[in-house]
Amino acid sequence: QVQLVESGGGSVEPGQSLTLSCAYSGTRSGYYMGWFRHFPGNEREPVAGIDSRGIKAYTGSFTNSVKGRFTISKDNSKKTLYLQMNSLKPEDTAMYYCAADSKNSDFWSGHPGFWGRGTQVTVSS
């Protein structure tokens, strides 16, 4: 049984940083894992993903781009997925979810098979 448990969310001021963590269990070695975020009124959108070889990918959306600000990483020995978020902006305020799937295509299409419960990130002055 796959379990994903997020932590590390909170309230910060613009320009500050946060690191989200996702403790995972029950995943197979080839699983694709990553982070989604959910803005109220919208569907959850993928933010960043990483495959079993450590190859990373980030959303190509130009809406509130995370490029250069967010970094995904994974520590297999600790079974923990991370999202380092720097230079946070108010528009990054959202619920952030850890997600996993056996196919990266399902992940990036917005339909991973496994979800965590989410952790709230609020950026405001």
Residue, then its C-alpha position, 0 to 999 in steps of 0.5 A: q500500500v502506497q502512503l505519502v505523507e507531506s510536511g513542511g508547509g507554513s506561512v512565510e513572507p514574500g522572498q523567503s524559503l520553505t522546504l516541503s518533505c514527503a515521506y513515502s512507503g509502499t512505492r516500487s522502485g520505478y515509480y515517478m514521484g513529484w509535487f502538485r499544487h492546488f489553487p482554490g477554484n482550480e484543478r491541481e496542477p503538477v509542479a515538479g517530478i523526478d524519476s527513478r534515475g533522478i531525472k527532474a522535470y518542472t512545469g512548463s507553465f508560464t503562469n507563476s513559473v517555478k523555474g529557477r525557484f523550486t528544486i525537487s529532490k529525493d533521498n531514497s535511503k530516507k524514502t523522502l521526497y523534497l521540494q525546496m522553494n526559494s523566493l516565494k511569492p504570494e501567488d505560490t500560496a496553495m495546497y501542495y500535494c505529493a504524488a506518485d505513479s508508475k507512469n510519468s505520463d499519468f503524473w504530468s497529465g494530472h492523474p497520478g495514482f497516489w496522493g498525499r493529503g497535502t500541506q498548506v503553503t501561505v505567502s503573505s506580508 
